[in-house]
Amino acid sequence: MRQARRPLLTAAGGGVLVLVSSMAGVGVSSSYAYGASKAALNNLGNALAANLAPANIRVNVVAPGGIDTSMKRSVIAADLERQGKTAEADMAQAVSQSGLGDPAGVARVLAWLASDDADYVRGLLYTR
C-alpha cells in the first residue's frame, strides 16, 4: 500500500488503480493455485480501495470470464481434439457456445474505470 501512495499518485491529488483478475477468483477454477491467486487479487483490491480512499485514490477490480483470444481458442481446440472432433465447424460451434467475451469490451470497461467519468466508482469487482 505504501507504494501505491507514491508521489505520482499523491502529487496529482489522487489517482486510479484498476486491477485485472479473473472469474477464476470468484467461482470455481480447474487450477487451485490460479483460482486462489485471483481470489487474493480480488481481496487485495477491496483492501486497497478502503485504505487508499482517504488519499483520493480509486481502486476497482475487473475479473473477466472467458475472452476470445488465440490462447483460449487453442484450449478449446485441444478439448475438441480429445473428443475426436477437429472440423472447423466443430470449432466455430464450440466458440459460439462458450460465450467468450470480446477483448475490446474488456478494454472499454478498463478505459472507463480509469477515466474521470468513473470518478464516483470505488471498490467494485466487475465480472461477466
N, CA, C and O atoms as a printed pandas DataFrame, in Angstrom:
     atom_number atom_name residue_name chain_id  residue_number  x_coord  y_coord  z_coord
0              1         N          MET        A               1    0.807   -1.179    0.000
1              2        CA          MET        A               1    0.000    0.000    0.000
2              3         C          MET        A               1    0.859    1.256    0.000
3              4         O          MET        A               1    0.515    2.264   -0.617
4              5         N          ARG        A               2    1.962    1.177    0.690
5              6        CA          ARG        A               2    2.823    2.364    0.721
6              7         C          ARG        A               2    3.279    2.740   -0.671
7              8         O          ARG        A               2    3.394    3.923   -0.990
8              9         N          GLN        A               3    3.544    1.727   -1.521
9             10        CA          GLN        A               3    3.999    2.014   -2.875
10            11         C          GLN        A               3    2.901    2.680   -3.693
11            12         O          GLN        A               3    3.200    3.483   -4.577
12            13         N          ALA        A               4    1.638    2.366   -3.420
13            14        CA          ALA        A               4    0.532    2.972   -4.158
14            15         C          ALA        A               4    0.360    4.441   -3.812
15            16         O          ALA        A               4   -0.258    5.190   -4.568
16            17         N          ARG        A               5    0.889    4.849   -2.700
17            18        CA          ARG        A               5    0.774    6.253   -2.292
18            19         C          ARG        A               5    1.988    7.070   -2.739
19            20         O          ARG        A               5    2.192    8.192   -2.276
20            21         N          ARG        A               6    2.757    6.523   -3.604
21            22        CA          ARG        A               6    3.948    7.207   -4.094
22            23         C          ARG        A               6    3.613    8.586   -4.650
23            24         O          ARG        A               6    2.453    8.868   -4.951
24            25         N          PRO        A               7    4.602    9.432   -4.788
25            26        CA          PRO        A               7    4.391   10.815   -5.225
26            27         C          PRO        A               7    3.597   10.973   -6.519
27            28         O          PRO        A               7    2.871   11.958   -6.659
28            29         N          LEU        A               8    3.704   10.050   -7.464
29            30        CA          LEU        A               8    2.964   10.213   -8.716
30            31         C          LEU        A               8    1.464   10.292   -8.469
31            32         O          LEU        A               8    0.770   11.087   -9.103
32            33         N          LEU        A               9    0.963    9.479   -7.559
33            34        CA          LEU        A               9   -0.471    9.499   -7.290
34            35         C          LEU        A               9   -0.859   10.606   -6.335
35            36         O          LEU        A               9   -1.851   11.302   -6.556
36            37         N          THR        A              10   -0.096   10.771   -5.292
37            38        CA          THR        A              10   -0.479   11.763   -4.295
38            39         C          THR        A              10   -0.221   13.195   -4.779
39            40         O          THR        A              10   -0.967   14.107   -4.422
40            41         N          ALA        A              11    0.816   13.399   -5.581
41            42        CA          ALA        A              11    1.096   14.748   -6.086
42            43         C          ALA        A              11   -0.006   15.202   -7.036
43            44         O          ALA        A              11   -0.293   16.394   -7.138
44            45         N          ALA        A              12   -0.618   14.254   -7.727
45            46        CA          ALA        A              12   -1.692   14.587   -8.653
46            47         C          ALA        A              12   -3.012   14.796   -7.919
47            48         O          ALA        A              12   -4.028   15.115   -8.537
48            49         N          GLY        A              13   -2.996   14.617   -6.598
49            50        CA          GLY        A              13   -4.229   14.773   -5.831
50            51         C          GLY        A              13   -5.091   13.536   -5.841
51            52         O          GLY        A              13   -6.282   13.603   -5.537
52            53         N          GLY        A              14   -4.512   12.421   -6.183
53            54        CA          GLY        A              14   -5.252   11.155   -6.227
54            55         C          GLY        A              14   -4.848   10.367   -7.441
55            56         O          GLY        A              14   -3.862   10.684   -8.107
56            57         N          GLY        A              15   -5.606    9.352   -7.724
57            58        CA          GLY        A              15   -5.287    8.532   -8.873
58            59         C          GLY        A              15   -6.241    7.366   -8.986
59            60         O          GLY        A              15   -7.252    7.292   -8.287
60            61         N          VAL        A              16   -5.898    6.459   -9.879
61            62        CA          VAL        A              16   -6.751    5.315  -10.161
62            63         C          VAL        A              16   -5.892    4.062  -10.274
63            64         O          VAL        A              16   -4.868    4.055  -10.957
64            65         N          LEU        A              17   -6.318    3.015   -9.603
65            66        CA          LEU        A              17   -5.721    1.694   -9.778
66            67         C          LEU        A              17   -6.826    0.761  -10.252
67            68         O          LEU        A              17   -7.876    0.660   -9.618
68            69         N          VAL        A              18   -6.590    0.088  -11.356
69            70        CA          VAL        A              18   -7.534   -0.914  -11.845
70            71         C          VAL        A              18   -6.770   -2.229  -11.923
71            72         O          VAL        A              18   -5.849   -2.382  -12.725
72            73         N          LEU        A              19   -7.163   -3.166  -11.084
73            74        CA          LEU        A              19   -6.520   -4.475  -11.058
74            75         C          LEU        A              19   -7.285   -5.413  -11.983
75            76         O          LEU        A              19   -8.515   -5.374  -12.031
76            77         N          VAL        A              20   -6.565   -6.252  -12.716
77            78        CA          VAL        A              20   -7.203   -7.222  -13.602
78            79         C          VAL        A              20   -7.012   -8.597  -13.009
79            80         O          VAL        A              20   -5.889   -9.068  -12.830
80            81         N          SER        A              21   -8.122   -9.227  -12.709
81            82        CA          SER        A              21   -8.143  -10.538  -12.072
82            83         C          SER        A              21   -8.751  -11.540  -13.050
83            84         O          SER        A              21   -8.452  -11.509  -14.244
84            85         N          SER        A              22   -9.592  -12.416  -12.548
85            86        CA          SER        A              22  -10.238  -13.427  -13.373
86            87         C          SER        A              22  -11.461  -13.956  -12.654
87            88         O          SER        A              22  -11.532  -13.925  -11.426
88            89         N          MET        A              23  -12.412  -14.437  -13.414
89            90        CA          MET        A              23  -13.579  -15.091  -12.818
90            91         C          MET        A              23  -13.158  -16.334  -12.035
91            92         O          MET        A              23  -13.914  -16.824  -11.196
92            93         N          ALA        A              24  -11.970  -16.838  -12.302
93            94        CA          ALA        A              24  -11.469  -17.994  -11.552
94            95         C          ALA        A              24  -11.330  -17.667  -10.069
95            96         O          ALA        A              24  -11.335  -18.572   -9.235
96            97         N          GLY        A              25  -11.209  -16.395   -9.736
97            98        CA          GLY        A              25  -11.112  -15.984   -8.343
98            99         C          GLY        A              25  -12.455  -15.729   -7.698
99           100         O          GLY        A              25  -12.526  -15.440   -6.504
100          101         N          VAL        A              26  -13.521  -15.832   -8.472
101          102        CA          VAL        A              26  -14.873  -15.601   -7.973
102          103         C          VAL        A              26  -15.625  -16.916   -7.856
103          104         O          VAL        A              26  -16.380  -17.127   -6.906
104          105         N          GLY        A              27  -15.418  -17.791   -8.816
105          106        CA          GLY        A              27  -16.116  -19.069   -8.852
106          107         C          GLY        A              27  -15.145  -20.219   -8.689
107          108         O          GLY        A              27  -14.177  -20.138   -7.933
108          109         N          VAL        A              28  -15.418  -21.271   -9.399
109          110        CA          VAL        A              28  -14.591  -22.473   -9.320
110          111         C          VAL        A              28  -13.602  -22.469  -10.478
111          112         O          VAL        A              28  -13.961  -22.175  -11.618
112          113         N          SER        A              29  -12.369  -22.797  -10.171
113          114        CA          SER        A              29  -11.323  -22.868  -11.188
114          115         C          SER        A              29  -10.790  -24.290  -11.256
115          116         O          SER        A              29  -10.780  -25.004  -10.253
116          117         N          SER        A              30  -10.353  -24.695  -12.423
117          118        CA          SER        A              30   -9.757  -26.027  -12.561
118          119         C          SER        A              30   -8.348  -26.066  -11.970
119          120         O          SER        A              30   -7.785  -27.144  -11.777
120          121         N          SER        A              31   -7.788  -24.913  -11.688
121          122        CA          SER        A              31   -6.463  -24.830  -11.081
122          123         C          SER        A              31   -6.588  -24.187   -9.707
123          124         O          SER        A              31   -6.970  -23.022   -9.595
124          125         N          TYR        A              32   -6.271  -24.935   -8.674
125          126        CA          TYR        A              32   -6.363  -24.412   -7.308
126          127         C          TYR        A              32   -5.485  -23.178   -7.126
127          128         O          TYR        A              32   -5.918  -22.172   -6.565
128          129         N          ALA        A              33   -4.268  -23.266   -7.598
129          130        CA          ALA        A              33   -3.332  -22.152   -7.400
130          131         C          ALA        A              33   -3.783  -20.908   -8.156
131          132         O          ALA        A              33   -3.728  -19.802   -7.618
132          133         N          TYR        A              34   -4.222  -21.078   -9.385
133          134        CA          TYR        A              34   -4.668  -19.932  -10.185
134          135         C          TYR        A              34   -5.897  -19.291   -9.542
135          136         O          TYR        A              34   -5.948  -18.072   -9.378
136          137         N          GLY        A              35   -6.874  -20.101   -9.182
137          138        CA          GLY        A              35   -8.087  -19.578   -8.552
138          139         C          GLY        A              35   -7.791  -18.863   -7.243
139          140         O          GLY        A              35   -8.343  -17.798   -6.968
140          141         N          ALA        A              36   -6.912  -19.458   -6.437
141          142        CA          ALA        A              36   -6.569  -18.837   -5.152
142          143         C          ALA        A              36   -5.838  -17.513   -5.355
143          144         O          ALA        A              36   -6.083  -16.552   -4.625
144          145         N          SER        A              37   -4.947  -17.454   -6.337
145          146        CA          SER        A              37   -4.205  -16.212   -6.567
146          147         C          SER        A              37   -5.127  -15.106   -7.071
147          148         O          SER        A              37   -4.951  -13.942   -6.712
148          149         N          LYS        A              38   -6.101  -15.458   -7.894
149          150        CA          LYS        A              38   -7.035  -14.446   -8.393
150          151         C          LYS        A              38   -7.996  -14.007   -7.292
151          152         O          LYS        A              38   -8.361  -12.833   -7.238
152          153         N          ALA        A              39   -8.413  -14.918   -6.415
153          154        CA          ALA        A              39   -9.249  -14.537   -5.268
154          155         C          ALA        A              39   -8.476  -13.588   -4.349
155          156         O          ALA        A              39   -9.043  -12.640   -3.806
156          157         N          ALA        A              40   -7.183  -13.852   -4.182
157          158        CA          ALA        A              40   -6.354  -12.971   -3.362
158          159         C          ALA        A              40   -6.255  -11.579   -3.997
159          160         O          ALA        A              40   -6.275  -10.571   -3.290
160          161         N          LEU        A              41   -6.151  -11.524   -5.310
161          162        CA          LEU        A              41   -6.090  -10.241   -6.000
162          163         C          LEU        A              41   -7.406   -9.475   -5.836
163          164         O          LEU        A              41   -7.399   -8.257   -5.660
164          165         N          ASN        A              42   -8.531  -10.188   -5.893
165          166        CA          ASN        A              42   -9.828   -9.540   -5.672
166          167         C          ASN        A              42   -9.894   -8.942   -4.267
167          168         O          ASN        A              42  -10.365   -7.819   -4.088
168          169         N          ASN        A              43   -9.424   -9.689   -3.280
169          170        CA          ASN        A              43   -9.433   -9.218   -1.896
170          171         C          ASN        A              43   -8.453   -8.053   -1.717
171          172         O          ASN        A              43   -8.747   -7.106   -0.987
172          173         N          LEU        A              44   -7.316   -8.116   -2.366
173          174        CA          LEU        A              44   -6.359   -7.010   -2.314
174          175         C          LEU        A              44   -7.008   -5.736   -2.850
175          176         O          LEU        A              44   -6.823   -4.657   -2.287
176          177         N          GLY        A              45   -7.758   -5.860   -3.925
177          178        CA          GLY        A              45   -8.448   -4.697   -4.476
178          179         C          GLY        A              45   -9.394   -4.067   -3.472
179          180         O          GLY        A              45   -9.462   -2.843   -3.365
180          181         N          ASN        A              46  -10.132   -4.901   -2.728
181          182        CA          ASN        A              46  -11.033   -4.380   -1.695
182          183         C          ASN        A              46  -10.261   -3.660   -0.607
183          184         O          ASN        A              46  -10.646   -2.572   -0.179
184          185         N          ALA        A              47   -9.169   -4.267   -0.159
185          186        CA          ALA        A              47   -8.367   -3.656    0.907
186          187         C          ALA        A              47   -7.739   -2.350    0.447
187          188         O          ALA        A              47   -7.737   -1.367    1.188
188          189         N          LEU        A              48   -7.211   -2.331   -0.757
189          190        CA          LEU        A              48   -6.617   -1.102   -1.290
190          191         C          LEU        A              48   -7.663   -0.007   -1.439
191          192         O          LEU        A              48   -7.398    1.153   -1.124
192          193         N          ALA        A              49   -8.846   -0.368   -1.917
193          194        CA          ALA        A              49   -9.905    0.625   -2.094
194          195         C          ALA        A              49  -10.228    1.305   -0.774
195          196         O          ALA        A              49  -10.368    2.527   -0.717
196          197         N          ALA        A              50  -10.344    0.522    0.280
197          198        CA          ALA        A              50  -10.677    1.086    1.591
198          199         C          ALA        A              50   -9.536    1.923    2.155
199          200         O          ALA        A              50   -9.767    2.991    2.722
200          201         N          ASN        A              51   -8.321    1.445    2.001
201          202        CA          ASN        A              51   -7.182    2.126    2.607
202          203         C          ASN        A              51   -6.665    3.323    1.819
203          204         O          ASN        A              51   -6.053    4.225    2.392
204          205         N          LEU        A              52   -6.903    3.341    0.520
205          206        CA          LEU        A              52   -6.397    4.438   -0.299
206          207         C          LEU        A              52   -7.436    5.522   -0.573
207          208         O          LEU        A              52   -7.108    6.576   -1.119
208          209         N          ALA        A              53   -8.674    5.267   -0.199
209          210        CA          ALA        A              53   -9.733    6.258   -0.427
210          211         C          ALA        A              53   -9.416    7.614    0.208
211          212         O          ALA        A              53   -9.666    8.641   -0.422
212          213         N          PRO        A              54   -8.871    7.658    1.441
213          214        CA          PRO        A              54   -8.553    8.977    2.026
214          215         C          PRO        A              54   -7.518    9.769    1.217
215          216         O          PRO        A              54   -7.468   10.996    1.306
216          217         N          ALA        A              55   -6.697    9.072    0.432
217          218        CA          ALA        A              55   -5.707    9.751   -0.412
218          219         C          ALA        A              55   -6.284   10.056   -1.793
219          220         O          ALA        A              55   -5.552   10.437   -2.707
220          221         N          ASN        A              56   -7.609    9.886   -1.942
221          222        CA          ASN        A              56   -8.301   10.126   -3.207
222          223         C          ASN        A              56   -7.772    9.235   -4.329
223          224         O          ASN        A              56   -7.641    9.667   -5.474
224          225         N          ILE        A              57   -7.472    7.993   -3.980
225          226        CA          ILE        A              57   -7.038    7.009   -4.966
226          227         C          ILE        A              57   -8.160    5.988   -5.103
227          228         O          ILE        A              57   -8.500    5.285   -4.151
228          229         N          ARG        A              58   -8.730    5.919   -6.303
229          230        CA          ARG        A              58   -9.813    4.974   -6.588
230          231         C          ARG        A              58   -9.230    3.630   -6.984
231          232         O          ARG        A              58   -8.276    3.563   -7.758
232          233         N          VAL        A              59   -9.806    2.559   -6.452
233          234        CA          VAL        A              59   -9.348    1.213   -6.786
234          235         C          VAL        A              59  -10.562    0.369   -7.156
235          236         O          VAL        A              59  -11.557    0.350   -6.431
236          237         N          ASN        A              60  -10.477   -0.324   -8.280
237          238        CA          ASN        A              60  -11.503   -1.257   -8.722
238          239         C          ASN        A              60  -10.818   -2.483   -9.308
239          240         O          ASN        A              60   -9.643   -2.436   -9.674
240          241         N          VAL        A              61  -11.560   -3.571   -9.393
241          242        CA          VAL        A              61  -11.029   -4.817   -9.943
242          243         C          VAL        A              61  -11.933   -5.268  -11.082
243          244         O          VAL        A              61  -13.158   -5.232  -10.960
244          245         N          VAL        A              62  -11.334   -5.691  -12.184
245          246        CA          VAL        A              62  -12.065   -6.268  -13.310
246          247         C          VAL        A              62  -11.661   -7.736  -13.400
247          248         O          VAL        A              62  -10.481   -8.067  -13.522
248          249         N          ALA        A              63  -12.667   -8.610  -13.338
249          250        CA          ALA        A              63  -12.425  -10.055  -13.380
250          251         C          ALA        A              63  -13.191  -10.655  -14.557
251          252         O          ALA        A              63  -14.288  -11.186  -14.386
252          253         N          PRO        A              64  -12.608  -10.567  -15.746
253          254        CA          PRO        A              64  -13.326  -11.093  -16.909
254          255         C          PRO        A              64  -13.416  -12.616  -16.866
255          256         O          PRO        A              64  -12.587  -13.296  -16.262
256          257         N          GLY        A              65  -14.434  -13.113  -17.517
257          258        CA          GLY        A              65  -14.548  -14.561  -17.707
258          259         C          GLY        A              65  -13.761  -14.954  -18.938
259          260         O          GLY        A              65  -12.715  -14.370  -19.220
260          261         N          GLY        A              66  -14.246  -15.926  -19.668
261          262        CA          GLY        A              66  -13.572  -16.372  -20.888
262          263         C          GLY        A              66  -13.576  -15.278  -21.941
263          264         O          GLY        A              66  -14.622  -14.708  -22.252
264          265         N          ILE        A              67  -12.412  -14.987  -22.484
265          266        CA          ILE        A              67  -12.260  -13.952  -23.502
266          267         C          ILE        A              67  -11.778  -14.609  -24.793
267          268         O          ILE        A              67  -10.943  -15.514  -24.763
268          269         N          ASP        A              68  -12.297  -14.159  -25.901
269          270        CA          ASP        A              68  -11.969  -14.729  -27.202
270          271         C          ASP        A              68  -10.568  -14.300  -27.625
271          272         O          ASP        A              68  -10.385  -13.294  -28.310
272          273         N          THR        A              69   -9.589  -15.089  -27.200
273          274        CA          THR        A              69   -8.189  -14.854  -27.564
274          275         C          THR        A              69   -7.648  -16.102  -28.252
275          276         O          THR        A              69   -8.277  -17.160  -28.212
276          277         N          SER        A              70   -6.505  -15.980  -28.871
277          278        CA          SER        A              70   -5.908  -17.141  -29.529
278          279         C          SER        A              70   -5.560  -18.223  -28.510
279          280         O          SER        A              70   -5.659  -19.413  -28.809
280          281         N          MET        A              71   -5.153  -17.814  -27.311
281          282        CA          MET        A              71   -4.838  -18.802  -26.270
282          283         C          MET        A              71   -6.090  -19.580  -25.874
283          284         O          MET        A              71   -6.038  -20.804  -25.746
284          285         N          LYS        A              72   -7.206  -18.895  -25.679
285          286        CA          LYS        A              72   -8.451  -19.564  -25.302
286          287         C          LYS        A              72   -8.934  -20.468  -26.430
287          288         O          LYS        A              72   -9.426  -21.568  -26.177
288          289         N          ARG        A              73   -8.798  -20.018  -27.660
289          290        CA          ARG        A              73   -9.200  -20.843  -28.799
290          291         C          ARG        A              73   -8.346  -22.100  -28.891
291          292         O          ARG        A              73   -8.844  -23.156  -29.283
292          293         N          SER        A              74   -7.061  -22.003  -28.534
293          294        CA          SER        A              74   -6.216  -23.198  -28.578
294          295         C          SER        A              74   -6.623  -24.197  -27.498
295          296         O          SER        A              74   -6.516  -25.406  -27.704
296          297         N          VAL        A              75   -7.087  -23.705  -26.350
297          298        CA          VAL        A              75   -7.593  -24.595  -25.293
298          299         C          VAL        A              75   -8.854  -25.300  -25.781
299          300         O          VAL        A              75   -9.018  -26.500  -25.562
300          301         N          ILE        A              76   -9.736  -24.568  -26.434
301          302        CA          ILE        A              76  -10.966  -25.162  -26.976
302          303         C          ILE        A              76  -10.619  -26.192  -28.040
303          304         O          ILE        A              76  -11.207  -27.273  -28.077
304          305         N          ALA        A              77   -9.667  -25.862  -28.904
305          306        CA          ALA        A              77   -9.256  -26.795  -29.963
306          307         C          ALA        A              77   -8.683  -28.079  -29.364
307          308         O          ALA        A              77   -8.967  -29.171  -29.858
308          309         N          ALA        A              78   -7.882  -27.957  -28.309
309          310        CA          ALA        A              78   -7.318  -29.142  -27.657
310          311         C          ALA        A              78   -8.416  -30.000  -27.039
311          312         O          ALA        A              78   -8.356  -31.227  -27.106
312          313         N          ASP        A              79   -9.416  -29.360  -26.438
313          314        CA          ASP        A              79  -10.555  -30.103  -25.877
314          315         C          ASP        A              79  -11.314  -30.843  -26.974
315          316         O          ASP        A              79  -11.716  -31.993  -26.792
316          317         N          LEU        A              80  -11.508  -30.180  -28.112
317          318        CA          LEU        A              80  -12.201  -30.819  -29.228
318          319         C          LEU        A              80  -11.407  -32.005  -29.758
319          320         O          LEU        A              80  -11.979  -33.045  -30.085
320          321         N          GLU        A              81  -10.095  -31.850  -29.842
321          322        CA          GLU        A              81   -9.246  -32.951  -30.316
322          323         C          GLU        A              81   -9.360  -34.167  -29.416
323          324         O          GLU        A              81   -9.434  -35.298  -29.895
324          325         N          ARG        A              82   -9.376  -33.930  -28.096
325          326        CA          ARG        A              82   -9.525  -35.037  -27.150
326          327         C          ARG        A              82  -10.860  -35.757  -27.340
327          328         O          ARG        A              82  -10.983  -36.945  -27.042
328          329         N          GLN        A              83  -11.852  -35.027  -27.836
329          330        CA          GLN        A              83  -13.164  -35.612  -28.100
330          331         C          GLN        A              83  -13.254  -36.217  -29.499
331          332         O          GLN        A              83  -14.291  -36.762  -29.879
332          333         N          GLY        A              84  -12.171  -36.121  -30.258
333          334        CA          GLY        A              84  -12.154  -36.652  -31.613
334          335         C          GLY        A              84  -12.801  -35.738  -32.630
335          336         O          GLY        A              84  -13.131  -36.177  -33.731
336          337         N          LYS        A              85  -12.988  -34.485  -32.288
337          338        CA          LYS        A              85  -13.595  -33.509  -33.197
338          339         C          LYS        A              85  -12.518  -32.527  -33.639
339          340         O          LYS        A              85  -11.830  -31.934  -32.809
340          341         N          THR        A              86  -12.378  -32.362  -34.927
341          342        CA          THR        A              86  -11.358  -31.437  -35.416
342          343         C          THR        A              86  -11.860  -30.539  -36.532
343          344         O          THR        A              86  -11.114  -29.685  -37.010
344          345         N          ALA        A              87  -13.090  -30.708  -36.955
345          346        CA          ALA        A              87  -13.617  -29.924  -38.071
346          347         C          ALA        A              87  -13.735  -28.456  -37.689
347          348         O          ALA        A              87  -13.936  -28.112  -36.524
348          349         N          GLU        A              88  -13.605  -27.604  -38.693
349          350        CA          GLU        A              88  -13.728  -26.171  -38.481
350          351         C          GLU        A              88  -15.121  -25.817  -37.954
351          352         O          GLU        A              88  -15.270  -24.898  -37.149
352          353         N          ALA        A              89  -16.127  -26.544  -38.407
353          354        CA          ALA        A              89  -17.499  -26.305  -37.942
354          355         C          ALA        A              89  -17.625  -26.621  -36.457
355          356         O          ALA        A              89  -18.333  -25.926  -35.728
356          357         N          ASP        A              90  -16.933  -27.680  -36.003
357          358        CA          ASP        A              90  -16.951  -28.017  -34.573
358          359         C          ASP        A              90  -16.345  -26.885  -33.751
359          360         O          ASP        A              90  -16.849  -26.541  -32.682
360          361         N          MET        A              91  -15.268  -26.316  -34.257
361          362        CA          MET        A              91  -14.590  -25.222  -33.562
362          363         C          MET        A              91  -15.503  -24.002  -33.506
363          364         O          MET        A              91  -15.651  -23.386  -32.451
364          365         N          ALA        A              92  -16.111  -23.654  -34.626
365          366        CA          ALA        A              92  -16.994  -22.489  -34.661
366          367         C          ALA        A              92  -18.157  -22.667  -33.696
367          368         O          ALA        A              92  -18.532  -21.724  -32.999
368          369         N          GLN        A              93  -18.729  -23.860  -33.647
369          370        CA          GLN        A              93  -19.843  -24.120  -32.735
370          371         C          GLN        A              93  -19.389  -24.049  -31.283
371          372         O          GLN        A              93  -20.087  -23.483  -30.442
372          373         N          ALA        A              94  -18.228  -24.617  -30.983
373          374        CA          ALA        A              94  -17.715  -24.611  -29.604
374          375         C          ALA        A              94  -17.434  -23.187  -29.136
375          376         O          ALA        A              94  -17.750  -22.834  -28.000
376          377         N          VAL        A              95  -16.847  -22.375  -29.998
377          378        CA          VAL        A              95  -16.561  -20.980  -29.638
378          379         C          VAL        A              95  -17.867  -20.230  -29.427
379          380         O          VAL        A              95  -17.998  -19.463  -28.474
380          381         N          SER        A              96  -18.832  -20.448  -30.311
381          382        CA          SER        A              96  -20.126  -19.778  -30.202
382          383         C          SER        A              96  -20.834  -20.152  -28.899
383          384         O          SER        A              96  -21.410  -19.287  -28.239
384          385         N          GLN        A              97  -20.795  -21.418  -28.528
385          386        CA          GLN        A              97  -21.481  -21.890  -27.329
386          387         C          GLN        A              97  -20.750  -21.512  -26.044
387          388         O          GLN        A              97  -21.350  -21.515  -24.970
388          389         N          SER        A              98  -19.478  -21.192  -26.141
389          390        CA          SER        A              98  -18.691  -20.898  -24.944
390          391         C          SER        A              98  -19.013  -19.533  -24.356
391          392         O          SER        A              98  -18.710  -19.276  -23.191
392          393         N          GLY        A              99  -19.626  -18.652  -25.149
393          394        CA          GLY        A              99  -19.969  -17.325  -24.654
394          395         C          GLY        A              99  -18.757  -16.456  -24.376
395          396         O          GLY        A              99  -18.786  -15.622  -23.471
396          397         N          LEU        A             100  -17.699  -16.639  -25.138
397          398        CA          LEU        A             100  -16.485  -15.856  -24.938
398          399         C          LEU        A             100  -16.747  -14.370  -25.157
399          400         O          LEU        A             100  -17.491  -13.982  -26.059
400          401         N          GLY        A             101  -16.133  -13.559  -24.330
401          402        CA          GLY        A             101  -16.270  -12.116  -24.443
402          403         C          GLY        A             101  -15.274  -11.528  -25.431
403          404         O          GLY        A             101  -14.254  -12.137  -25.751
404          405         N          ASP        A             102  -15.587  -10.358  -25.896
405          406        CA          ASP        A             102  -14.741   -9.631  -26.831
406          407         C          ASP        A             102  -13.661   -8.878  -26.050
407          408         O          ASP        A             102  -13.993   -8.136  -25.125
408          409         N          PRO        A             103  -12.383   -9.045  -26.392
409          410        CA          PRO        A             103  -11.327   -8.320  -25.690
410          411         C          PRO        A             103  -11.538   -6.801  -25.710
411          412         O          PRO        A             103  -11.182   -6.117  -24.750
412          413         N          ALA        A             104  -12.108   -6.276  -26.783
413          414        CA          ALA        A             104  -12.352   -4.833  -26.873
414          415         C          ALA        A             104  -13.370   -4.395  -25.825
415          416         O          ALA        A             104  -13.297   -3.272  -25.326
416          417         N          GLY        A             105  -14.310   -5.261  -25.488
417          418        CA          GLY        A             105  -15.284   -4.929  -24.454
418          419         C          GLY        A             105  -14.626   -4.771  -23.096
419          420         O          GLY        A             105  -14.967   -3.868  -22.332
420          421         N          VAL        A             106  -13.686   -5.650  -22.800
421          422        CA          VAL        A             106  -12.944   -5.540  -21.541
422          423         C          VAL        A             106  -12.121   -4.255  -21.548
423          424         O          VAL        A             106  -12.047   -3.553  -20.539
424          425         N          ALA        A             107  -11.511   -3.956  -22.676
425          426        CA          ALA        A             107  -10.703   -2.735  -22.783
426          427         C          ALA        A             107  -11.555   -1.491  -22.540
427          428         O          ALA        A             107  -11.091   -0.537  -21.915
428          429         N          ARG        A             108  -12.798   -1.492  -23.029
429          430        CA          ARG        A             108  -13.670   -0.336  -22.807
430          431         C          ARG        A             108  -14.003   -0.168  -21.323
431          432         O          ARG        A             108  -14.051    0.954  -20.819
432          433         N          VAL        A             109  -14.231   -1.282  -20.626
433          434        CA          VAL        A             109  -14.500   -1.204  -19.182
434          435         C          VAL        A             109  -13.275   -0.654  -18.454
435          436         O          VAL        A             109  -13.407    0.213  -17.589
436          437         N          LEU        A             110  -12.092   -1.147  -18.795
437          438        CA          LEU        A             110  -10.860   -0.675  -18.164
438          439         C          LEU        A             110  -10.644    0.819  -18.423
439          440         O          LEU        A             110  -10.298    1.573  -17.513
440          441         N          ALA        A             111  -10.851    1.230  -19.668
441          442        CA          ALA        A             111  -10.653    2.642  -20.016
442          443         C          ALA        A             111  -11.648    3.524  -19.269
443          444         O          ALA        A             111  -11.291    4.603  -18.797
444          445         N          TRP        A             112  -12.898    3.064  -19.162
445          446        CA          TRP        A             112  -13.898    3.845  -18.442
446          447         C          TRP        A             112  -13.531    3.969  -16.966
447          448         O          TRP        A             112  -13.614    5.059  -16.399
448          449         N          LEU        A             113  -13.125    2.859  -16.334
449          450        CA          LEU        A             113  -12.765    2.906  -14.915
450          451         C          LEU        A             113  -11.589    3.844  -14.656
451          452         O          LEU        A             113  -11.511    4.465  -13.596
452          453         N          ALA        A             114  -10.686    3.947  -15.611
453          454        CA          ALA        A             114   -9.525    4.829  -15.445
454          455         C          ALA        A             114   -9.858    6.287  -15.751
455          456         O          ALA        A             114   -9.076    7.184  -15.440
456          457         N          SER        A             115  -11.015    6.520  -16.358
457          458        CA          SER        A             115  -11.367    7.882  -16.772
458          459         C          SER        A             115  -12.033    8.667  -15.650
459          460         O          SER        A             115  -12.453    8.111  -14.635
460          461         N          ASP        A             116  -12.114    9.968  -15.864
461          462        CA          ASP        A             116  -12.806   10.844  -14.915
462          463         C          ASP        A             116  -14.308   10.573  -14.887
463          464         O          ASP        A             116  -14.976   10.918  -13.913
464          465         N          ASP        A             117  -14.851    9.959  -15.942
465          466        CA          ASP        A             117  -16.277    9.629  -15.963
466          467         C          ASP        A             117  -16.653    8.650  -14.856
467          468         O          ASP        A             117  -17.818    8.580  -14.465
468          469         N          ALA        A             118  -15.691    7.899  -14.349
469          470        CA          ALA        A             118  -15.944    6.905  -13.300
470          471         C          ALA        A             118  -15.440    7.383  -11.943
471          472         O          ALA        A             118  -15.120    6.566  -11.080
472          473         N          ASP        A             119  -15.367    8.698  -11.746
473          474        CA          ASP        A             119  -14.767    9.210  -10.508
474          475         C          ASP        A             119  -15.549    8.858   -9.242
475          476         O          ASP        A             119  -15.013    8.975   -8.140
476          477         N          TYR        A             120  -16.791    8.434   -9.377
477          478        CA          TYR        A             120  -17.591    8.058   -8.205
478          479         C          TYR        A             120  -17.466    6.564   -7.886
479          480         O          TYR        A             120  -17.871    6.120   -6.812
480          481         N          VAL        A             121  -16.913    5.805   -8.804
481          482        CA          VAL        A             121  -16.862    4.347   -8.696
482          483         C          VAL        A             121  -15.603    3.927   -7.950
483          484         O          VAL        A             121  -14.484    4.211   -8.379
484          485         N          ARG        A             122  -15.805    3.241   -6.818
485          486        CA          ARG        A             122  -14.673    2.806   -5.986
486          487         C          ARG        A             122  -14.973    1.471   -5.348
487          488         O          ARG        A             122  -16.098    1.215   -4.920
488          489         N          GLY        A             123  -13.966    0.621   -5.285
489          490        CA          GLY        A             123  -14.066   -0.613   -4.526
490          491         C          GLY        A             123  -15.006   -1.651   -5.093
491          492         O          GLY        A             123  -15.571   -2.442   -4.337
492          493         N          LEU        A             124  -15.193   -1.673   -6.406
493          494        CA          LEU        A             124  -16.100   -2.641   -7.003
494          495         C          LEU        A             124  -15.331   -3.726   -7.759
495          496         O          LEU        A             124  -14.211   -3.514   -8.225
496          497         N          LEU        A             125  -15.959   -4.878   -7.863
497          498        CA          LEU        A             125  -15.421   -6.003   -8.623
498          499         C          LEU        A             125  -16.345   -6.219   -9.806
499          500         O          LEU        A             125  -17.508   -6.584   -9.633
500          501         N          TYR        A             126  -15.832   -5.995  -11.007
501          502        CA          TYR        A             126  -16.618   -6.155  -12.224
502          503         C          TYR        A             126  -16.357   -7.541  -12.801
503          504         O          TYR        A             126  -15.213   -7.930  -13.035
504          505         N          THR        A             127  -17.440   -8.274  -13.026
505          506        CA          THR        A             127  -17.326   -9.617  -13.593
506          507         C          THR        A             127  -18.253   -9.736  -14.792
507          508         O          THR        A             127  -19.066   -8.856  -15.075
508          509         N          ARG        A             128  -18.102  -10.842  -15.473
509          510        CA          ARG        A             128  -19.027  -11.143  -16.578
510          511         C          ARG        A             128  -19.514  -12.544  -16.392
511          512         O          ARG        A             128  -20.307  -13.034  -17.196
